[in-house]
Each structure stands twice: as structure tokens, then as C-alpha cells.
Amino acid sequence: MLPTYRPNIRRRKKTIGFRARMKTKSGRKILANRRRKGRWKLIPE
């Protein structure tokens, strides 16, 4: 059996990175909400 989670930094950045969030309207909404809440980090690492 293979492990269910196989981390890949490049893929992760492409799907949930800052640039990926900025690309879509909903992604920008997520960032706006996190800014409003005063998150120390907008994007999880």
C-alpha cells in the first residue's frame, strides 16, 4: 500500500499558494477574509 499523502511542494504551491489564490475571484475573497480576521499568515506553509 502507498501512503495516502505524498507531499509535493510545487503542486501544493500551484494549488493553494498565494498566486493561485489571487488568480480567482473566490481566492481573492478568501485572502480578504483572512486579512480582515487579522491572520498572521495569509497562506499556510
C-alpha positions as CSV (number, residue, x, y, z in Angstrom):
1,M,0.0,0.0,0.0
2,L,1.1,3.5,-0.8
3,P,0.8,6.3,1.8
4,T,-2.3,8.4,1.2
5,Y,-0.5,11.7,1.5
6,R,2.6,12.2,-0.7
7,P,3.7,15.8,-0.3
8,N,4.9,17.7,-3.4
9,I,5.9,21.3,-2.7
10,R,5.5,22.5,-6.3
11,R,2.0,21.0,-6.6
12,R,1.0,22.5,-3.3
13,K,2.1,26.0,-4.2
14,K,0.3,25.8,-7.5
15,T,-3.0,24.8,-5.9
16,I,-3.0,26.7,-2.6
17,G,-0.2,29.2,-2.9
18,F,-0.7,33.0,-2.8
19,R,-0.5,33.3,-6.6
20,A,-3.1,30.6,-7.0
21,R,-5.4,32.3,-4.6
22,M,-5.0,35.7,-6.4
23,K,-6.0,34.1,-9.7
24,T,-9.6,33.5,-8.9
25,K,-12.4,35.8,-7.6
26,S,-13.2,33.3,-4.7
27,G,-9.5,33.0,-3.9
28,R,-9.2,36.8,-3.5
29,K,-12.3,36.6,-1.3
30,I,-10.5,34.1,1.0
31,L,-7.5,36.3,1.2
32,A,-9.7,39.3,2.0
33,N,-11.4,37.4,4.8
34,R,-8.1,36.3,6.3
35,R,-6.8,39.9,6.2
36,R,-10.0,41.1,7.9
37,K,-9.6,38.5,10.6
38,G,-6.0,39.7,11.1
39,R,-4.3,36.4,10.3
40,W,-0.6,36.5,10.9
41,K,-0.1,34.4,7.8
42,L,-2.5,34.7,4.8
43,I,-1.3,31.4,3.3
44,P,-0.5,28.3,5.3
45,E,3.0,27.0,4.5
